[in-house]
Amino acid sequence: MNQKYIITGAPGTGKTAIINALMQKDYSCAEEISREIIAEQIMIGGDILPWKNQIAFENHIASLRKEQYLNSSENENYFFDRSSIDCIAYLKANRLGITTEINQIIKQCVFNKKVFITPFWQEIFVNDGERMEDIKAAINIESSIIETYKSLGYTLVKVPKLSVSERVNFILSNI
């Protein structure tokens, strides 16, 4: 059985907090990398940013997520803060075309068909210098994520709006 689980959802819905809590419980996890790339690109004055060149950004993120996937263990539960499928959802949310590169990566990275989605939660949503989406954009992205994962045959399991530890326990009880 495939033990590679994706945790996805709109920006600012608590995915990273869940991943951090899972790591504190000694679960293997692949952390979100988008914020790191955005911070790096801002620092060097680069153009691989979602608001400057989203296609190049999503291609780069998908490639890095593929590396995370390939470096993950096959013999234990492994949790991913997003996957390359999210790259498609972000492109679709902005009415941009899907690249061959991302499609190829998705074919190479096979996850458990059960995907955990953290629903939009206005009370915890914040944006900042790296997360620039407003509430309307976040809700649009969530819709695109749901549609994209379902179109690829994944079953979405909605993570309840509870404390981080309760969310983690919910996920662990559903794998």
SULWO-V407355 format. One record per residue. N is the residue number from 0. RES is the residue in one small letter. D_CENTER is the distance of its C-alpha to the mean C-alpha in Angstrom with 2 decimals. Layout:
n=<N N>
res=<RES RES>
d_center=<D_CENTER D_CENTER>
//
This chain:
n=<0 1 2 3 4 5 6 7 8 9 10 11 12 13 14 15 16 17 18 19 20 21 22 23 24 25 26 27 28 29 30 31 32 33 34 35 36 37 38 39 40 41 42 43 44 45 46 47 48 49 50 51 52 53 54 55 56 57 58 59 60 61 62 63 64 65 66 67 68 69 70 71 72 73 74 75 76 77 78 79 80 81 82 83 84 85 86 87 88 89 90 91 92 93 94 95 96 97 98 99 100 101 102 103 104 105 106 107 108 109 110 111 112 113 114 115 116 117 118 119 120 121 122 123 124 125 126 127 128 129 130 131 132 133 134 135 136 137 138 139 140 141 142 143 144 145 146 147 148 149 150 151 152 153 154 155 156 157 158 159 160 161 162 163 164 165 166 167 168 169 170 171 172 173 174>
res=<m n q k y i i t g a p g t g k t a i i n a l m q k d y s c a e e i s r e i i a e q i m i g g d i l p w k n q i a f e n h i a s l r k e q y l n s s e n e n y f f d r s s i d c i a y l k a n r l g i t t e i n q i i k q c v f n k k v f i t p f w q e i f v n d g e r m e d i k a a i n i e s s i i e t y k s l g y t l v k v p k l s v s e r v n f i l s n i>
d_center=<21.70 18.20 16.80 13.29 10.98 7.33 6.35 4.46 6.60 8.35 8.75 11.03 10.77 11.05 7.95 9.34 12.76 12.13 10.97 14.02 16.22 15.43 16.38 19.47 20.38 20.28 17.41 15.79 12.20 10.04 9.07 6.71 9.08 8.97 11.33 13.53 14.04 14.81 17.22 18.79 19.36 20.88 23.06 24.43 24.70 22.47 21.37 17.92 16.44 14.63 17.87 20.20 18.95 15.63 16.39 17.14 14.09 11.69 14.09 14.02 10.28 10.38 13.46 12.22 9.41 12.44 14.46 12.29 12.63 16.30 16.97 15.81 18.66 19.76 21.96 19.93 17.02 13.95 10.63 7.30 4.78 1.97 5.05 7.60 7.97 5.58 8.25 10.84 9.88 10.11 13.28 14.67 14.26 16.46 18.71 18.19 18.81 16.61 17.81 19.49 17.68 14.20 16.00 17.68 14.69 13.21 16.73 16.85 13.79 14.71 12.81 14.46 14.87 14.10 10.51 10.20 9.29 10.16 12.50 13.47 15.89 18.19 19.94 17.17 15.64 16.69 16.30 17.78 18.52 15.00 13.36 15.96 14.84 17.45 17.38 18.34 15.58 12.92 14.66 14.85 11.16 10.82 13.68 12.34 9.17 11.83 14.25 12.30 11.27 14.83 16.42 15.24 16.79 14.11 15.27 13.17 14.33 14.30 14.15 17.25 17.67 19.46 19.77 17.12 19.48 20.04 16.38 16.19 19.46 18.33 15.48 18.02 20.66 18.71 18.03>
//
